[in-house]
Amino acid sequence: MFILSPMMKKFILIATTTCILGACTPTQATRGNYLYSEDIASVQPSVTTEFEILNLFGTPTAKAVFDDNTWYYVGLKTEKESFFDEKVTERQVYQVKFDEAGIVQSIAEVENDTVDVPLASRVTPTSGNEVTFLQQVLGNVGKFNPPTQ
C-alpha cells in the first residue's frame, strides 16, 4: 500500500484544481479578414491601387454581386468557452470601392446591423427504415460469411 505525505496530497490537490480551472479558460480566434487601423490609415483614395490593396489586406472576403469594383473585407473575433458555442465579440465589415482603372475611390466601414434569420425546425424526410439501437446490434447476427480455406 502506498501512503501519500501531506505535502504530496497538497500538490496533487493544487495540480488538479489548476487543470480544472485551466480547462474553463476561453479560447479566442480571429476569423476572416480582420483589418487593423494602421493598415486602413495607409490606404489613400485616388492613389492606392487594387494590387496594393491585395498585398495589404489579402483577397477580399466577397465582391459585390453586380459590381466587381466593390470589395468587402469581413473580420470576426470570436471567443469559445469549454463546450459552449462560439460568441462573436467583435465584428467589422469594410467596403473598398475602385474606379475603372483599379484605383481606390473610397474605403469605409459598413454599419454592423446584423439580422437574425430564424432556422427552420422542419426535418427533411429521407427514405429508408428507422432502426433502433437493439435492431442495429442484433441485425447482423448469423449473417457472416463462411470462412474460406
C-alpha positions as CSV (number, residue, x, y, z in Angstrom):
1,M,0.0,0.0,0.0
2,F,1.3,3.4,-1.0
3,I,0.9,6.3,1.6
4,L,1.0,9.9,0.4
5,S,2.6,12.5,2.5
6,P,0.6,15.6,3.4
7,M,2.8,17.7,1.1
8,M,2.2,15.3,-1.8
9,K,-1.6,15.4,-1.2
10,K,-1.5,19.2,-1.2
11,F,0.5,19.2,-4.5
12,I,-2.0,16.8,-6.2
13,L,-4.9,19.0,-5.0
14,I,-3.3,22.1,-6.4
15,A,-2.4,20.4,-9.7
16,T,-5.9,19.0,-10.1
17,T,-7.5,22.4,-9.3
18,T,-5.2,24.2,-11.8
19,C,-6.1,21.7,-14.6
20,I,-9.8,22.0,-14.0
21,L,-9.7,25.8,-13.9
22,G,-7.4,25.9,-17.0
23,A,-10.0,23.9,-19.0
24,C,-12.5,26.7,-18.5
25,T,-10.3,29.4,-20.0
26,P,-11.9,30.8,-23.1
27,T,-10.1,30.4,-26.5
28,Q,-10.1,33.4,-28.8
29,A,-9.9,33.2,-32.6
30,T,-9.8,35.7,-35.4
31,R,-11.8,34.7,-38.5
32,G,-11.9,36.2,-42.0
33,N,-10.0,39.4,-42.9
34,Y,-9.7,41.4,-39.7
35,L,-8.2,44.8,-40.7
36,Y,-6.0,46.8,-38.4
37,S,-6.4,50.6,-38.1
38,E,-2.8,51.3,-39.2
39,D,-3.4,49.3,-42.4
40,I,-6.6,51.2,-43.1
41,A,-4.9,54.5,-42.5
42,S,-2.2,53.7,-45.1
43,V,-4.8,53.5,-47.9
44,Q,-5.0,56.8,-49.8
45,P,-8.0,57.3,-52.1
46,S,-7.1,58.2,-55.7
47,V,-3.6,56.9,-55.1
48,T,-3.7,53.2,-53.8
49,T,-4.2,50.5,-56.4
50,E,-6.0,47.1,-56.4
51,F,-2.7,45.4,-56.4
52,E,-1.6,47.3,-53.3
53,I,-4.9,46.5,-51.5
54,L,-4.4,42.8,-52.3
55,N,-0.9,43.0,-50.8
56,L,-2.0,44.9,-47.8
57,F,-5.3,43.2,-46.9
58,G,-5.2,40.0,-48.9
59,T,-8.0,38.5,-51.0
60,P,-11.4,40.1,-50.3
61,T,-14.0,38.1,-48.4
62,A,-16.6,39.0,-51.0
63,K,-17.1,41.1,-54.1
64,A,-20.4,43.0,-54.8
65,V,-22.8,40.9,-56.8
66,F,-23.3,43.3,-59.7
67,D,-20.1,45.3,-59.3
68,D,-16.6,43.7,-59.4
69,N,-15.1,47.1,-58.4
70,T,-16.6,46.9,-54.9
71,W,-14.8,44.6,-52.4
72,Y,-15.8,43.6,-48.9
73,Y,-13.5,42.6,-46.1
74,V,-15.3,40.8,-43.2
75,G,-13.5,40.1,-40.0
76,L,-14.7,38.5,-36.7
77,K,-13.1,37.9,-33.3
78,T,-14.7,35.0,-31.5
79,E,-14.5,33.5,-28.1
80,K,-15.4,29.9,-27.1
81,E,-15.5,28.7,-23.5
82,S,-15.2,25.0,-23.0
83,F,-18.0,23.2,-24.8
84,F,-20.3,26.2,-25.3
85,D,-21.0,27.7,-28.8
86,E,-18.7,30.4,-30.0
87,K,-19.7,34.0,-29.3
88,V,-18.7,36.9,-31.7
89,T,-17.0,39.5,-29.6
90,E,-16.1,41.9,-32.4
91,R,-17.3,42.2,-36.0
92,Q,-16.0,44.5,-38.7
93,V,-17.0,44.9,-42.4
94,Y,-15.1,47.2,-44.7
95,Q,-16.1,48.2,-48.2
96,V,-13.4,49.2,-50.7
97,K,-14.6,50.8,-53.9
98,F,-12.4,51.1,-57.0
99,D,-12.8,53.1,-60.2
100,E,-12.5,51.6,-63.7
101,A,-8.7,52.0,-63.7
102,G,-8.3,50.0,-60.4
103,I,-7.6,53.0,-58.1
104,V,-9.3,53.2,-54.7
105,Q,-12.2,55.6,-54.7
106,S,-13.2,55.1,-51.0
107,I,-12.8,52.8,-48.1
108,A,-15.4,52.8,-45.4
109,E,-16.6,50.7,-42.5
110,V,-20.1,49.3,-43.1
111,E,-22.5,49.5,-40.2
112,N,-22.9,46.2,-38.3
113,D,-26.7,46.0,-38.1
114,T,-27.0,42.2,-38.3
115,V,-30.2,40.4,-39.0
116,D,-31.1,37.2,-37.2
117,V,-32.5,34.7,-39.6
118,P,-34.7,32.1,-37.9
119,L,-33.7,28.5,-38.7
120,A,-36.5,26.1,-39.9
121,S,-37.4,23.4,-37.4
122,R,-38.6,21.0,-40.1
123,V,-36.7,17.9,-40.9
124,T,-36.1,16.7,-44.4
125,P,-37.7,13.3,-44.9
126,T,-35.4,10.5,-46.1
127,S,-36.2,7.1,-47.5
128,G,-35.3,4.0,-45.5
129,N,-36.1,2.5,-42.2
130,E,-35.7,3.9,-38.8
131,V,-33.7,1.2,-36.9
132,T,-33.3,1.1,-33.2
133,F,-30.0,0.5,-31.4
134,L,-31.0,-3.0,-30.5
135,Q,-32.0,-3.8,-34.1
136,Q,-28.6,-2.5,-35.3
137,V,-26.7,-4.6,-32.8
138,L,-28.7,-7.8,-33.4
139,G,-29.3,-7.2,-37.1
140,N,-26.1,-8.9,-38.2
141,V,-26.3,-12.0,-36.0
142,G,-26.0,-15.0,-38.3
143,K,-25.1,-13.0,-41.4
144,F,-21.4,-13.8,-41.5
145,N,-19.7,-15.3,-44.5
146,P,-18.3,-18.8,-44.0
147,P,-14.5,-18.9,-43.6
148,T,-12.6,-19.6,-46.8
149,Q,-10.0,-22.3,-46.9
